[in-house]
Amino acid sequence: MNQEGKRKKVKGKSGKRWRAPFFLFFLFAFCPGPAAEVWAAQNAAPSFGYKFENKRFDISLIEIDLKADGTGELRFKKGESDDIIDRKLKLLDATATRIRGLLDATQFLASDENYQDKKDFSHLGWHTIWQRESGRERTARFNYTNNLRIKQLADIFMGVATQEIDSFMIETAMQYQPLDVPRLLESLENDLRLERIAEPESLLKLLHDIQFDEMLVLIGRNHAKRMVDDIKKGKFKSPVRK
């Protein structure tokens, strides 16, 4: 635009006037260049996530947002409080790869399959899986499905949530209620036995910290040591490896 405020005409080599799509005109006219580039990159980058809802459960809401590399965030609500607790995530490479593989195998983004079975298990809660890539997005919601790959996806996401929530509870107890740590370790070990933990190896650092924390009771420290040994031996299976 010159000093008199006149708009210049943009022409291509053929002499014909080039007209940008309205959306691009809006984006670049009203958004700074770097901001527009960031928006375009984020919109194109693969991402996926999960949501669980059941007002009857102690953990009534779980939300997971992840990038393709497995970094992201977990949010959840516990008890009667309306407060949202959030934690940063970094999945193991094997977990992120497995999630992407299942999404690809089901052609989730391109499919219009209804994953909800005729059976209604809404009393056990609702699962939502979503994927976004290159400007496309799809969300699927169900409470029971016969699609084994979609079920495994839900199991993996729930396994990630369980390990993070269990870890949060133990870390909080270590700071404020150390006498609760042995009880919480028993609950964590039960989740491991029932294959409710997506990444048993991710718990090793926390368990090591408990094992060598002299401020904690000996029974809890010894229990943590046994769990470390069992995880290293591969005793506990995971929904990621099914």
N, C-alpha and C positions, 0 to 999 in steps of 0.2 A: 504494500500500500504506500503511495507517494505522499508528499506533503499536503496535496490538495484533497487527500482522502479518496482518490479514485482507485477502484479495484482493477488490477491488471488481469488480462485474459491469458490463461495458460494454454498453449498450443503444442501439439506434438509435431514430429517431423513432417507429417503429411499435411499439416496446416489445419487439421480439424481440431475443434475445441475438445479438450479432455474434461469429462465430468466425473468427479469422484462420487461413489455411492454416498447417500445421505448420512449413513452411519459413520463412515470414515470422515466425512466432512465435520460432523458433530464432534467426533473423538479428537481430531487434531486441531479443531478450531477452539474448543473449550477446555481441552486438557493439555497441560504442559507436555512437551515431547518426551522427557524421561518417564513421566507418569503413564502416558499412553503405552510406552514400550513395556513397562512393568505389568500393566493390566493385560496386555496381549500375551506376555510370557506366562503369567499366572493362569490365564484362561486356557492356554494350550497345554500346559504341563499336566500330566496325569495325576489324579488324586482320587481317593476313595475313602469310604467311611462307613460307620455303623451306628445304629441307635437302638436302644432297648427301653421299653416302657412297661411298667406295671405298678400301679399305685398301691397294690396290696403288699408289695415286697419292701423289705427294709431298705434295699437299694432300689429306689423307684425309677430312676432315670440314669442311663449310661449313654454317653455320646463319644465317639472316636472320630477324629479327623486326621487323615494321613496323606503324606506325599508319597510318590512312587518309591522313594528311597527308605521309607519306613519311619521318617521323622514326623512328629505331629503332636497331638494333644488329646488327653482324656478328660472328660468332665462327668461328674456324677453327683447325685443327690442321695443322702443317707438319712434314714429316720424321718421324723416329722418336720425337720428343718427345711426351709426353702433355699438355704444357702447352696451354691454350686461349688464343689471342690474340683480344682483342675490340676492336672499334672502333665508335664512335658513327656513325650514318648520318643524312644529310639529303638525300633524293633531290630532284632537280629536279622542279618541279611537273608537267612534261610526262611524266616517268617514272612518278610516282605515279598520274597520271590514266590513263595507258595500262594500268597493272597493274589498276586498278579496273575499267576498261572491258572488259578481257579476262575478268576474273572475272564481270562482269555478263553479258557476251555468251554465256558458256558456262553461265550459271546454276549456277555451281560449287557454291554453298552448298546449293541445293535438288536438284541432280542426284545420281543414284546411278550414273552412267556409270562403267564400268571403263576407265580410259585406257590400261592396259597392253595392248600389242599381242601377238599370238601369237609374234612374233619375240622372242627373248631376247637382250638385249645387256647382261646384268648385269655382264659383265666391264668395261664402261665406266662402271659406277656406277649408283646408285639415286637418283632424284629424288623428293622429297616436297614437295607444295604443300598449304598449309592456309589456311583462312579462318575467322574467328570474328566473329559479329555478332548482337546482340540475344539472347544466350543460346544461339544455335545455333553449331555448329562442324562442319567437315568436313575430313578429311585424305585425300589421294590419293597413292599411291606407285606409281612405275613406272620402268622402265629404258629403255623405248622406246614411243613413241605415234605414232599416225597422226592424232590430233586436232591440227590446225595451231595453234589458239589456245592449247591447253595447252602445246604444244611451244614456242611463242613466249614464253609466261609463264616456262617453265624457262630459255629462252635469256636473257631479260631479267634474271632473278634471278642467273643465272650471270655475266652481263655486269657486274652491280653488284658481285658478289663479286670478279671479276677485277680491276676497276679499283681496288678498295679494297686488295686484297692486293698488287698491283703498287705502289701508292702507299706502302703500309707498308714494303715492301722497299726502295724508293728512299729514303724518309725515314730509315730505320734506317742505310742505307749512308752517307747524308750526314753522320750523326753519328759513326759508328764506322769505316766503311770507304769513305772518299770515292773511292778509286781504282776501286771497283766501280760507281760511278754510270754511266759510259758504257755498260758492258755491260748494266746493268739498263734503261737508256733504250732500247737496241736491242730488248730483250725487250718493253718496253712498246709501242714502235712496231710491232712485229710483231703484237701483240694488236690494236692499232688497225686495221692493214691487214686482218686476218682477221675484223673486225667482232665481236670478243670483248669490247669495252668498251661498256657501256650508255650512258655519258654522257661523250663525249670532252671537252665543255666544262668538266666538273668538274675536269679535270686542269690547267687553265690556271694556276691559282695556284701549284701545285707546280712546274710547268715555268718559270714566271716566277722563282720563288725560285732555281731552279738556274741560270737564265740570268744572274742578277746576283750570284751567290755567288762572290766572288773567291777563296775558299778551294778551289774545285773546279777540276779541270783544264780547260783551254780547250776541248778537244775535246768534253767533256760539255756545257759551257755553250753552245757553238755548235749542238750537236745539239738541245738543249732549245729554242733559238730557232727552229730550222727546224720543230720539231714544233708550237710555238705558232702559227707562220704557217700551217701546214697545217690545224690545227684551226680556226682562224678563217676559213679559206677553205672549210670544209666538206668537206675531202678524205676524211674517214673516216666511213663509215656506221655505223649502230648497230642492234642488234636491236629497239630501242624504235620505230624509224621504219619498220620493214619492213611 
